[in-house]
Amino acid sequence: MCVTALKHRRRVQEEARKEADGKWKDSGLVFTTRYGTAVEPRNFNRSFELHGKAAGVPRIRVHDTRHTCASMLAAPGVHPRVAMRILRHSQISVTMNVYTQITSPETRKALDQLNESPDR
């Protein structure tokens, strides 16, 4: 999945390089402006929000994507040490206690029952 996304990014960047018509600055970065320079953090955040809105997903902060990644790794049973390395944490407790949210089938069932309760 990541390789496919990075290959797509390379194609987009090559198109931007051609369109920059001599204004391209070769920075060696993967994610750049249309002229090859580093993306300013505030501009990245604005772009992230716009893409999320266009995709129809709930609004989240960029940092929240790390929590999403951790939970998506935990759901299919990826070993916690592997998730720790992907997220670049130095301690497994950070990965498991702070970043990962695991919804077990039992938790889902209990929440569904609570939702269906007439006393709510």
Contacts in CASP RR format, 6 or more apart in sequence:
PFRMAT RR
TARGET T0000
AUTHOR 0000-0000-0000
METHOD contacts of the structure
MODEL  1
MCVTALKHRRRVQEEARKEADGKWKDSGLVFTTRYGTAVEPRNFNRSFEL
HGKAAGVPRIRVHDTRHTCASMLAAPGVHPRVAMRILRHSQISVTMNVYT
QITSPETRKALDQLNESPDR
6 30 0 8 1.000
9 30 0 8 1.000
9 31 0 8 1.000
13 30 0 8 1.000
13 32 0 8 1.000
13 36 0 8 1.000
16 24 0 8 1.000
16 32 0 8 1.000
16 34 0 8 1.000
16 35 0 8 1.000
16 36 0 8 1.000
17 24 0 8 1.000
17 36 0 8 1.000
19 34 0 8 1.000
20 34 0 8 1.000
20 35 0 8 1.000
20 36 0 8 1.000
23 35 0 8 1.000
24 35 0 8 1.000
24 36 0 8 1.000
25 35 0 8 1.000
25 36 0 8 1.000
25 37 0 8 1.000
26 36 0 8 1.000
27 36 0 8 1.000
27 37 0 8 1.000
27 38 0 8 1.000
29 36 0 8 1.000
29 38 0 8 1.000
31 39 0 8 1.000
31 44 0 8 1.000
32 38 0 8 1.000
32 39 0 8 1.000
33 39 0 8 1.000
33 43 0 8 1.000
39 47 0 8 1.000
44 62 0 8 1.000
45 62 0 8 1.000
48 62 0 8 1.000
49 59 0 8 1.000
52 59 0 8 1.000
53 59 0 8 1.000
60 68 0 8 1.000
66 87 0 8 1.000
66 99 0 8 1.000
67 99 0 8 1.000
67 100 0 8 1.000
67 101 0 8 1.000
69 86 0 8 1.000
69 87 0 8 1.000
70 83 0 8 1.000
70 87 0 8 1.000
70 95 0 8 1.000
70 99 0 8 1.000
70 100 0 8 1.000
70 101 0 8 1.000
71 99 0 8 1.000
71 100 0 8 1.000
71 101 0 8 1.000
71 102 0 8 1.000
73 82 0 8 1.000
73 83 0 8 1.000
73 86 0 8 1.000
73 100 0 8 1.000
74 80 0 8 1.000
74 83 0 8 1.000
74 100 0 8 1.000
74 101 0 8 1.000
74 102 0 8 1.000
75 102 0 8 1.000
75 103 0 8 1.000
80 92 0 8 1.000
80 95 0 8 1.000
80 96 0 8 1.000
80 100 0 8 1.000
81 92 0 8 1.000
83 95 0 8 1.000
83 100 0 8 1.000
84 91 0 8 1.000
84 92 0 8 1.000
84 94 0 8 1.000
84 95 0 8 1.000
87 95 0 8 1.000
87 99 0 8 1.000
89 95 0 8 1.000
89 99 0 8 1.000
114 120 0 8 1.000
END
